[in-house]
Amino acid sequence: MNRRFAIIGHRAPSNGKVNLNDLAGSSGRLDVLVRAVNAALFLSHGIRKDTDITLHLMGGEGPPRRVWFEGSRLRGVHPDERAIAGQVGKALKSPVPAIGRMVELHEGLWHSGGGIEQTLDEWSREGVRAFVLDANGVAFDPMEHSGESVGFILSDDQPFTESELGAMGALEKVSLGETWIQGHSCIAILHHAMDS
Ligand SMILES: C[S@@+](CC[C@H](N)C(=O)[O-])C[C@H]1O[C@@H](n2cnc3c(N)ncnc32)[C@H](O)[C@@H]1O
């Protein structure tokens, strides 16, 4: 089962500088996104080769940017929050690539323009079955999807916008329980369910 995660950072800057000393404040809740990378990719020793995560940086000036961490190829990234945020900061030093152009910054770390619509297009072309994570959805049963490539979309601390909901309209909403929890916890729970 190949696993993808996509998280939308509504205020996380797509351009400019990342303030490593204030990921939650002046970096637009980038802390939420880097915790998601940590939960998605890092094992006790090593990286999950079957998992990718795409950060959607929708805030700041200029066009939105997507930063894609590819578990099967990623090298030289450490699991602490500042190190992961530093990788995002490196991407921000280059202009946002055109939509449809994916540029590799270093092994397993890519960036591109666009938003969730483009990520969903790519997943669809690659045969990934996409789900929206929502506490009000239906329970996710990993047994129903064994052997499938699955992708999960989650938001940061803010609700999805109307236009995001429009782009994701046809997708099934899956719940991990009625209580809203943090995004990185959702990822850990999904990994556990699929690992088991
Ligand atoms: C901190 S929550 C966001 C809460 C935000 N106030 C909202 O209304 O969307 C971050 C994301 O985690 C996912 N999430 C949180 N709790 C969940 C649950 N119980 N089941 C499924 N997904 C959940 C959702 O995708 C949510 O957008």
The ligand as an ORCA input file, in Angstrom:
! r2SCAN-3c Opt
* xyz 0 1
  C      -6.303     20.608     13.800
  S      -7.404     19.918     12.616
  C      -8.192     21.371     11.951
  C      -9.278     21.861     12.725
  C      -9.962     23.034     12.036
  N     -10.501     23.865     13.030
  C     -11.049     22.548     11.099
  O     -12.217     22.803     11.369
  O     -10.754     21.915     10.072
  C      -6.316     19.517     11.295
  C      -6.845     18.550     10.287
  O      -6.750     17.252     10.808
  C      -7.777     16.438     10.278
  N      -8.532     15.892     11.414
  C      -8.538     16.323     12.684
  N      -9.282     15.524     13.453
  C      -9.766     14.540     12.653
  C     -10.593     13.393     12.861
  N     -11.086     13.092     14.045
  N     -10.870     12.613     11.786
  C     -10.370     12.889     10.571
  N      -9.572     13.946     10.330
  C      -9.275     14.775     11.336
  C      -8.620     17.308      9.377
  O      -8.210     17.146      8.037
  C      -8.278     18.700      9.855
  O      -8.398     19.619      8.830
*
